[in-house]
């Protein structure tokens, strides 16, 4: 049986998810006006790693998303955004204390952010589950500050703190898109 007949190609699924997130976040940052403020980074962020080995810093190529318009810079100047769409992220292992793909992705992103003086934003989807966003305490406080940022005092759909991971807080992606992006600091 050929690979194509077995189902969706994982790279295609991931690339499609990254394009959707770029469009969602572009609309979010622009108040629904622009779908194209962000786009996929070269080699899904891999270009920055290749250049780093050569001693060159490519801070605008960190993570999976890059700003291609100055209106997207408040996000990409503050956060390294990674997108993951997997058949199984082992979400159940977060509850049982085991290693999960999600926590392993988070730990790598958190380390990359510390090295580059940015904050982590991991947007992830597991098959048949809603999209989630993982933020550290800084991202949580800026984007989900109930007293200054939430409209109509809406409650967050999902809030999970993962104690075995450095500052990992999990939220429903839709809640992120309801936040006021003007809360992002301008660097």
Buried (B, 14 or more C-beta within 10 A) or exposed (E): EEEEEEEEEEEEBBBEBBBBBBBBBBBBBBEEEBEBBBBBBBEBBEBBEEBBEEEEEBEBBBBBBBBBBEBBBBBBBBBBBBBBBBEBBBBEBBEEEEEBBBBEBBBEBBEBBEEBEBBBBBBBBBEEEEBBBBBBEBBBEBBBEEEEBBEEEEEBEBEEEBEEBBBBBBBBBBBBBBBBBEBBEEE
